[in-house]
């Protein structure tokens, strides 16, 4: 078993998130990287003053044969804003700074690579500490498993983050090494529809100059959508995720159902696009984007994942990030 330490803002949410990661044995809230001249174990009240140098940190113990440090580090960057200094969500102060602290020097190259990936994704230098662990003290018992004890308690992370994490891991396990793309799309559509209770979830696959309806869950939908037409066609053309708070305000919206009010469409990059449809090069995500999809090796869009909601403003950057991660499984 190995350990790694993540400071990601308020430790209540960070601890709850990593407790739900398969392969993690334990996640313990505590205080790390305090001043070396600080005597004894700090209290929450002392750390709160921002004079001790400690950061709210979670000690993650994991089984490397079940989950890699690389994946843990990538998940960490999925739940923080790496451009925000001494602030995460509504929480501000040096105690809420972000950082990764390691006790094994052999972990440093893996972490450095994760930091490079994060910086590349956002397109600018990140403000996250990467240091050897100096000290760590477990927080008071009232802070351990706080969200298990207080399901409606405060959390700086969107609560749907925890639902997406569980679903992402379950989808990965169910897909396994199944080679058939239709079966994989059908399984993913069913998972998202059942777990998230969206109005419509489905795929459109690139065939020539059109997107053709693939596996889906929900009421009957449009069979074909042209290149650059509607939200799906725009996601294909621009090769990036489209978040639409109000479909009626989207230029050229194609109304497959009058009940749809908001929508998100995620492109899927696949080497099969060259043989089953029009080869579309990936365009760069906007500078600073936290949710720009990672292209396949060939940079081709082969399909899109389309999700509709009956409510306005359903989808945001959290949905985009996790749905993009799910699409990489395809």
C-alpha positions as CSV (number, residue, x, y, z in Angstrom):
1,X,0.0,0.0,0.0
2,X,1.2,3.5,-0.8
3,X,0.2,7.0,0.2
4,X,-0.1,10.5,-1.3
5,X,-1.3,13.8,0.1
6,X,-3.8,16.1,-1.7
7,X,-4.7,19.6,-0.6
8,X,-7.7,20.6,-2.6
9,X,-9.6,23.3,-0.7
10,X,-12.0,22.3,2.0
11,X,-11.0,18.7,3.1
12,X,-14.6,17.6,3.6
13,X,-15.2,17.4,-0.1
14,X,-11.8,16.2,-1.1
15,X,-11.9,13.4,1.5
16,X,-15.4,12.3,0.4
17,X,-14.3,12.2,-3.3
18,X,-11.2,10.1,-2.8
19,X,-13.0,7.8,-0.4
20,X,-15.2,6.8,-3.4
21,X,-12.3,6.0,-5.7
22,X,-11.8,2.3,-6.4
23,X,-8.5,1.1,-5.1
24,X,-8.3,3.7,-2.3
25,X,-8.1,2.0,1.1
26,X,-8.6,5.2,3.2
27,X,-8.8,8.9,2.9
28,X,-8.1,10.9,6.1
29,X,-8.6,14.6,6.6
30,X,-5.8,16.5,8.2
31,X,-3.3,19.4,8.1
32,X,-0.1,19.4,6.2
33,X,3.0,21.5,5.4
34,X,2.8,23.7,8.5
35,X,5.6,25.9,9.7
36,X,8.4,23.8,11.0
37,X,8.6,26.0,14.2
38,X,5.0,25.2,15.0
39,X,4.9,23.2,18.2
40,X,2.6,20.2,18.5
41,X,-0.5,19.2,16.7
42,X,-2.6,22.1,15.3
43,X,-6.3,22.5,16.0
44,X,-8.8,23.4,13.3
45,X,-9.2,26.8,15.0
46,X,-5.5,27.5,14.8
47,X,-5.3,26.4,11.2
48,X,-8.3,28.7,10.4
49,X,-6.3,31.8,11.4
50,X,-3.9,31.2,8.4
51,X,-0.9,31.8,10.6
52,X,0.3,28.2,11.0
53,X,1.2,27.5,7.4
54,X,-0.9,24.4,7.4
55,X,-3.2,23.5,4.5
56,X,-6.3,21.4,4.7
57,X,-5.0,18.1,3.2
58,X,-6.2,14.6,2.7
59,X,-4.0,11.6,3.2
60,X,-4.9,9.0,0.6
61,X,-3.8,5.4,1.1
62,X,-4.2,3.2,-2.0
63,X,-3.3,-0.1,-3.6
64,X,-1.1,0.6,-6.6
65,X,-2.1,-2.8,-8.1
66,X,-5.7,-1.5,-8.3
67,X,-5.2,2.2,-9.1
68,X,-2.1,4.1,-10.2
69,X,-0.7,7.3,-8.8
70,X,-1.1,8.7,-12.3
71,X,-4.8,8.2,-12.3
72,X,-5.1,9.5,-8.7
73,X,-3.3,12.7,-9.7
74,X,-5.4,13.2,-12.8
75,X,-8.6,12.7,-10.7
76,X,-7.2,15.3,-8.3
77,X,-6.8,17.9,-11.1
78,X,-10.4,17.1,-12.2
79,X,-11.8,18.4,-8.9
80,X,-9.7,21.6,-8.4
81,X,-9.2,24.9,-10.1
82,X,-5.5,24.8,-10.7
83,X,-5.4,28.5,-11.6
84,X,-6.9,29.7,-8.3
85,X,-4.4,30.7,-5.7
86,X,-5.4,30.2,-2.1
87,X,-9.0,29.7,-3.0
88,X,-11.3,26.9,-4.0
89,X,-15.0,27.5,-4.5
90,X,-16.1,29.9,-1.8
91,X,-13.3,29.0,0.5
92,X,-10.4,31.5,0.7
93,X,-7.1,31.6,2.6
94,X,-3.7,29.9,2.6
95,X,-5.3,26.9,4.4
96,X,-7.3,26.3,1.3
97,X,-4.4,26.3,-1.1
98,X,-3.9,23.5,-3.5
99,X,-0.9,21.1,-3.4
100,X,0.3,17.6,-3.8
101,X,2.8,16.3,-1.2
102,X,4.7,13.0,-1.6
103,X,6.5,10.9,0.9
104,X,8.2,8.7,-1.6
105,X,10.7,10.5,-3.9
106,X,10.1,7.8,-6.6
107,X,6.6,9.4,-7.0
108,X,8.0,12.7,-8.2
109,X,8.4,11.9,-12.0
110,X,4.8,10.6,-12.1
111,X,3.5,13.7,-10.4
112,X,5.5,16.1,-12.5
113,X,4.0,14.5,-15.6
114,X,0.5,15.0,-14.1
115,X,1.3,18.6,-13.5
116,X,2.5,19.1,-17.0
117,X,-0.8,17.6,-18.4
118,X,-2.8,19.9,-16.2
119,X,-0.9,22.9,-17.3
120,X,-1.3,21.9,-21.0
121,X,-5.0,21.4,-20.5
122,X,-5.6,24.9,-19.1
123,X,-3.0,26.5,-21.4
124,X,-1.1,28.4,-18.8
125,X,1.0,27.9,-15.7
126,X,-0.8,26.4,-12.7
127,X,-0.6,27.5,-9.1
128,X,-0.5,24.2,-7.3
129,X,2.3,23.2,-4.9
130,X,4.3,20.1,-5.5
131,X,6.5,19.3,-2.6
132,X,7.9,16.5,-0.4
133,X,5.8,16.0,2.7
134,X,7.1,18.0,5.7
135,X,4.5,17.1,8.2
136,X,0.9,15.9,8.5
137,X,-1.5,15.7,11.4
138,X,-4.9,14.1,11.4
139,X,-7.8,16.5,11.9
140,X,-10.3,16.2,14.7
141,X,-12.8,13.4,14.6
142,X,-15.6,15.7,13.8
143,X,-13.9,16.4,10.4
144,X,-13.5,12.8,9.5
145,X,-16.1,11.5,7.0
146,X,-17.9,14.7,7.5
147,X,-20.2,14.4,4.5
148,X,-21.1,10.8,5.5
149,X,-22.2,12.2,8.9
150,X,-23.8,15.3,7.3
151,X,-25.2,14.3,3.9
152,X,-26.6,17.8,3.4
153,X,-23.5,19.5,4.8
154,X,-21.4,22.2,3.1
155,X,-19.2,21.1,0.3
156,X,-17.2,23.2,-2.2
157,X,-17.5,20.5,-4.8
158,X,-20.8,20.1,-6.8
159,X,-22.5,17.1,-5.3
160,X,-23.0,15.6,-8.8
161,X,-19.2,15.2,-8.9
162,X,-19.6,12.2,-6.6
163,X,-22.3,10.7,-8.8
164,X,-20.2,11.1,-11.9
165,X,-17.2,9.5,-10.2
166,X,-19.2,6.4,-9.3
167,X,-20.7,6.2,-12.7
168,X,-17.4,6.7,-14.5
169,X,-15.8,3.8,-12.6
170,X,-18.8,1.6,-13.1
171,X,-18.9,2.3,-16.9
172,X,-15.2,1.5,-17.2
173,X,-15.7,-1.8,-15.4
174,X,-18.8,-2.8,-17.5
175,X,-17.2,-1.9,-20.8
176,X,-14.1,-3.9,-20.0
177,X,-12.5,-5.1,-23.3
178,X,-15.7,-5.3,-25.3
179,X,-14.7,-4.5,-28.8
180,X,-18.1,-3.7,-30.4
181,X,-18.6,0.1,-30.6
182,X,-22.4,-0.2,-30.8
183,X,-22.5,-2.3,-27.7
184,X,-20.3,0.2,-25.9
185,X,-22.4,3.1,-26.9
186,X,-25.6,1.3,-25.8
187,X,-24.1,0.5,-22.4
188,X,-23.0,4.1,-21.8
189,X,-26.3,5.6,-22.9
190,X,-28.2,3.3,-20.5
191,X,-25.8,4.1,-17.6
192,X,-26.1,7.9,-18.0
193,X,-29.9,7.8,-18.6
194,X,-30.6,5.6,-15.5
195,X,-28.1,7.2,-13.1
196,X,-28.5,10.9,-14.0
197,X,-32.2,10.9,-15.0
198,X,-31.8,13.1,-18.0
199,X,-34.6,13.4,-20.5
200,X,-32.7,12.0,-23.5
201,X,-29.3,10.4,-23.8
202,X,-27.9,9.1,-27.1
203,X,-25.2,9.0,-29.7
204,X,-25.0,10.2,-33.3
205,X,-22.4,8.6,-35.5
206,X,-20.6,10.3,-38.4
207,X,-21.5,8.9,-41.8
208,X,-20.4,11.0,-44.7
209,X,-21.8,14.5,-44.4
210,X,-24.3,13.6,-41.7
211,X,-24.6,12.4,-38.2
212,X,-26.8,9.3,-38.0
213,X,-28.8,8.3,-34.9
214,X,-27.1,5.5,-32.9
215,X,-27.9,3.8,-29.6
216,X,-30.0,6.0,-27.3
217,X,-32.4,6.1,-24.3
218,X,-35.5,8.3,-24.3
219,X,-38.3,9.2,-26.8
220,X,-37.8,9.0,-30.6
221,X,-35.3,11.4,-32.0
222,X,-34.1,12.9,-35.2
223,X,-32.6,10.3,-37.5
224,X,-30.0,12.4,-39.3
225,X,-28.3,15.8,-38.6
226,X,-26.2,17.7,-41.1
227,X,-22.6,18.8,-40.6
228,X,-22.6,22.1,-38.7
229,X,-26.3,21.9,-38.1
230,X,-27.9,22.3,-34.7
231,X,-26.0,21.7,-31.5
232,X,-24.8,18.2,-32.5
233,X,-23.6,19.3,-35.9
234,X,-21.8,22.3,-34.3
235,X,-20.1,20.0,-31.8
236,X,-18.9,17.9,-34.8
237,X,-17.8,20.9,-36.8
238,X,-16.0,22.7,-34.0
239,X,-14.7,19.4,-32.4
240,X,-15.5,20.7,-28.9
241,X,-18.2,20.3,-26.3
242,X,-21.2,22.5,-26.6
243,X,-23.1,23.5,-23.4
244,X,-26.5,25.1,-24.2
245,X,-28.4,26.5,-21.2
246,X,-31.5,27.3,-23.4
247,X,-31.9,25.5,-26.7
248,X,-34.3,28.1,-28.0
249,X,-31.5,30.6,-27.9
250,X,-29.1,28.5,-29.9
251,X,-28.9,29.6,-33.5
252,X,-30.2,26.9,-35.8
253,X,-31.4,24.6,-33.0
254,X,-33.0,21.5,-34.3
255,X,-36.1,20.7,-32.2
256,X,-36.3,16.9,-32.1
257,X,-38.6,17.3,-29.1
258,X,-40.4,20.3,-27.8
259,X,-39.8,19.1,-24.2
260,X,-36.0,19.6,-24.5
261,X,-35.0,22.9,-22.8
262,X,-31.2,22.6,-22.3
263,X,-28.5,20.4,-23.9
264,X,-24.9,19.3,-23.9
265,X,-23.1,17.6,-26.8
266,X,-19.7,16.0,-26.5
267,X,-17.6,15.0,-29.5
268,X,-16.0,11.6,-29.5
269,X,-12.6,11.3,-31.2
270,X,-12.0,8.0,-32.9
271,X,-9.7,6.5,-35.5
272,X,-12.7,4.8,-37.1
273,X,-13.9,8.2,-38.3
274,X,-11.6,8.0,-41.3
275,X,-13.4,4.9,-42.6
276,X,-17.0,5.5,-41.5
277,X,-17.3,9.2,-42.0
278,X,-15.9,12.6,-42.8
279,X,-12.4,13.1,-41.3
280,X,-12.6,16.3,-39.2
281,X,-9.4,17.7,-37.6
282,X,-9.6,18.7,-34.0
283,X,-9.5,22.4,-33.3
284,X,-7.7,23.8,-30.2
285,X,-9.8,24.4,-27.1
286,X,-10.2,28.0,-26.0
287,X,-7.2,29.3,-24.0
288,X,-7.7,28.6,-20.3
289,X,-10.5,26.0,-20.9
290,X,-10.8,23.5,-18.2
291,X,-13.1,21.3,-20.2
292,X,-11.6,21.1,-23.7
293,X,-11.8,17.4,-24.9
294,X,-8.6,15.5,-25.4
295,X,-8.4,14.4,-29.1
296,X,-7.7,10.9,-30.2
297,X,-4.3,10.1,-31.7
298,X,-5.6,10.9,-35.1
299,X,-7.6,13.9,-34.2
300,X,-10.9,12.8,-35.8
301,X,-14.5,13.2,-34.7
302,X,-16.3,9.9,-35.2
303,X,-19.5,10.5,-33.1
304,X,-21.1,12.7,-30.6
305,X,-22.8,12.1,-27.3
306,X,-26.0,14.1,-27.0
307,X,-27.9,14.7,-23.8
308,X,-31.1,16.7,-23.3
309,X,-32.9,18.0,-20.2
310,X,-36.4,19.2,-19.6
311,X,-35.0,22.0,-17.4
312,X,-33.2,25.2,-18.4
313,X,-29.5,25.5,-17.4
314,X,-29.0,21.9,-16.4
315,X,-25.4,21.4,-17.7
316,X,-22.2,23.1,-16.7
317,X,-18.4,22.6,-16.6
318,X,-18.8,19.7,-14.2
319,X,-21.0,17.8,-16.6
320,X,-18.7,18.6,-19.5
321,X,-15.6,17.3,-17.7
322,X,-17.0,14.0,-16.6
323,X,-18.9,13.3,-19.8
324,X,-15.7,14.0,-21.7
325,X,-13.9,11.5,-19.5
326,X,-16.7,8.9,-20.2
327,X,-16.4,9.6,-23.9
328,X,-12.6,8.8,-23.8
329,X,-13.6,5.3,-22.6
330,X,-15.3,4.8,-25.9
